Amino acid sequence: IMVTVEADAGGNECLIRSAGDNDVVAPPPMMDDIPTVTDATAAVVATTTTTVAAPPPADVSDLMVGDEICITGFIMDTFCINRGTLLDAPSIVTLQNPDLHSYHCLLDVPVCVESGYQVLGEKDPSTGEYCLGYRLEETDTVVASGRAAGSVEDGCTTCTGNGMGTKGYRATVKGVIKDLGDGSQSVSGQPLLTNIQMLDASVECATPAPKTVCLEPPPAEITTTPAAINPPIEGEDCSSDFCETTLTEGYTLKYKINEADATVTMEATYKGEAWLGIAFSEDERMGGSDGILGSPDGIPQKYRLNQGFIEILSPEEQTLTEASVETTEDGDQTMTVMRFTKLLVEPNHIDVTAGVNNMLWANGGDSTTIGYHGTNRAPIQINLASGASDTVSAPNMGAWLAHGICAFVAWGMLAPSAVNSAIYRSLFKGPLWFKIHQFANASAYALTVIAFVIAVAFISKEGNPHWFSSHAKMGLSMFIIASVQVLWGAARPHLPGPDSGDEKTTIRKVWEIKHRLTGTILLACGFWQMSAGIKLFAGKYSGVGSVQEQGVTIAYWIWIGAEVALLLIGGVYFKLLRKPVEDDGGNDAKPPTQEKEDDAV
């Protein structure tokens, strides 16, 4: 603004006139507040150029579509605003220190570029955070301007090299309001500028933009560190060197955060030759997880893990770099090593953080063909920044213990007792053996139903596939066959009367053969099924090969051995050795009324 200042020799009068006219711009101030002019012999006429303080900004509620806006502020990508912390520096709150946001993260990383940009407003002293400003429609214009201002010498691979900027991109933005936003305290609630011009931050706005929306400080929260996570180990920095975590015996994982390009490099080493898998999960379950699987006859690739099947991602989503799987020899031991580098954040993927991550591991045991892992898997939580890790306690231990107890009582106690009551029936008076047989079978079936329902319910709750493992398939088969066996037993054909002199009907003979054969098969399957269940339970909670598993397995087979011995001894003695005596009408022959009583029951 050009003004003329006139003062008399005594400094007693002062007029301020606009340059080029005689109009008074401002009335004379009180002369006591103006220093005396030192040259007392002549009038001093001075002409100067100065900047007058900007008028107060308008209220944001006064904005209208079509208004022209000029604002100077930090340029920030929407992804990092919504994330809350900077992608390339997760310990820094986005709106507190946009000056620390690297040009590389802002302009190189696809997820940041594709999210769009916003020019931030002023800093709110009450929160210490910069206020939300204006959304910018032309992403290409923002990117081109930022890359021109950035330096290629400090990590910004797409910068042109003409500028010197490395962190905290500021610019003056001019544009026209296209949309007022949805009014929310979020990025989507801010006005959208179109036809934007990106100018150097030194360019000043003639008319200040209306005050932007400042977020309210969040309510104070009391946070606690989960007990499952060990505190960071002092001295470990997984961004400067590889950290290492033992996933299970013979299976380790090394990892390093690459802050410069927002990636993580991992190296999984397995003692043996097998396919290997590492996955990132939102809830420690397989369903919906992002997996990286590889075998010695291929390279690691990205998969979407679902319930019961895995789905390889499209070629466009195969963004792993430095990916390889190889086998090496360590003495007489073959080792499988899988390496890859993965972006921390990708569209439609679970975010990987430089902090605690819910992860899953798996391997093929001794198989190189990617497929079902059996018990060779577990969830784990790893802090990729500090190297702290801890296994995640598998949930629902009480439910699976109840499932196992029901199965053992049904098929390790009641079902063998039902068979023995039939084999040793000549030792019982009257129909007592048959009552025991019926009660034991009915109780075993009831407990089988309970065990089956528990398994179905908690497999669903844990997000695992149904009928995928051999144990699950056998359980389903046994449930169906046992149900048919119970119905078949209730519909058994009657025996002829003891005094009728009639022979057993053909259908009765067929029924007896089927009933005994099916019962024997079910009992044998039950013995195998319980053994497999012990191993599955150990793999889920105490570890395969653990002292607990070994103790339970030994006790189980001692019990089953005694049951089988009792069945064999009774079968050989009563069905083979004693049968001829009964047929000859000896003292041990079954009373003539026995079968009538049996059938009546």
Stockholm file with secondary structure:
# STOCKHOLM 1.0

chainA/1-601         IMVTVEADAGGNECLIRSAGDNDVVAPPPMMDDIPTVTDATAAVVATTTTTVAAPPPADVSDLMVGDEICITGFIMDTFCINRGTLLDAPSIVTLQNPDLHSYHCLLDVPVCVESGYQVLGEKDPSTGEYCLGYRLEETDTVVASGRAAGSVEDGCTTCTGNGMGTKGYRATVKGVIKDLGDGSQSVSGQPLLTNIQMLDASVECATPAPKTVCLEPPPAEITTTPAAINPPIEGEDCSSDFCETTLTEGYTLKYKINEADATVTMEATYKGEAWLGIAFSEDERMGGSDGILGSPDGIPQKYRLNQGFIEILSPEEQTLTEASVETTEDGDQTMTVMRFTKLLVEPNHIDVTAGVNNMLWANGGDSTTIGYHGTNRAPIQINLASGASDTVSAPNMGAWLAHGICAFVAWGMLAPSAVNSAIYRSLFKGPLWFKIHQFANASAYALTVIAFVIAVAFISKEGNPHWFSSHAKMGLSMFIIASVQVLWGAARPHLPGPDSGDEKTTIRKVWEIKHRLTGTILLACGFWQMSAGIKLFAGKYSGVGSVQEQGVTIAYWIWIGAEVALLLIGGVYFKLLRKPVEDDGGNDAKPPTQEKEDDAV
#=GR chainA/1-601 SS CEEEEEECTTSCCEEEEETTSCCEEECCCCGGGSCCCSCCSSCEEEEEECCCCCCCCCCGGGCCTTCEEEEEEEEEEHHHHHHSEETTEEEEETTTCGGGCBHHHHHTCHHHHHTCEEECCCEETTTTEECCCEEESCHHHHHHHHHHHBCGGGTCTTCCSSSCBCBCCEEEEEEEEEECCCSSSSGGGSCEEEEEEEEETTSCCSSCCCCCCCCCCCCCCCCCCCTTSCCCCTTCCTTTSCEEEEEETTEEEEEEEETTTTEEEEEEEEESSCCEEEEECSSSSSTTEEEEEECTTSCCEEEEECSSCEEECCGGGCCCEEEEEEEEEETTEEEEEEEEEEESCCTTSCCCCSSEEEEEEEECTTCCSCCCCTTCEEEEEEETTTCCEEECCCSCHHHHHHHHHHHHIIIIIIHHHHHHHHHTGGGSCTTHHHHHHHHHHHHHHHHHHHHHHHHHHHHHHTTCCTTCSHHHHHHHHHHHHHHHHHHHHHTCCCCCCTTTCCCCCHHHHHHHHHHHHHHHHHHHHHHHHHHHHHHHHIIIIICTTCHHHHHHHHHHHHHHHHHHHHHHHHHHIIIIISHHHHHTTCTTSCCTTHHHHHHHC
#=GC SS_cons         CEEEEEECTTSCCEEEEETTSCCEEECCCCGGGSCCCSCCSSCEEEEEECCCCCCCCCCGGGCCTTCEEEEEEEEEEHHHHHHSEETTEEEEETTTCGGGCBHHHHHTCHHHHHTCEEECCCEETTTTEECCCEEESCHHHHHHHHHHHBCGGGTCTTCCSSSCBCBCCEEEEEEEEEECCCSSSSGGGSCEEEEEEEEETTSCCSSCCCCCCCCCCCCCCCCCCCTTSCCCCTTCCTTTSCEEEEEETTEEEEEEEETTTTEEEEEEEEESSCCEEEEECSSSSSTTEEEEEECTTSCCEEEEECSSCEEECCGGGCCCEEEEEEEEEETTEEEEEEEEEEESCCTTSCCCCSSEEEEEEEECTTCCSCCCCTTCEEEEEEETTTCCEEECCCSCHHHHHHHHHHHHIIIIIIHHHHHHHHHTGGGSCTTHHHHHHHHHHHHHHHHHHHHHHHHHHHHHHTTCCTTCSHHHHHHHHHHHHHHHHHHHHHTCCCCCCTTTCCCCCHHHHHHHHHHHHHHHHHHHHHHHHHHHHHHHHIIIIICTTCHHHHHHHHHHHHHHHHHHHHHHHHHHIIIIISHHHHHTTCTTSCCTTHHHHHHHC
//
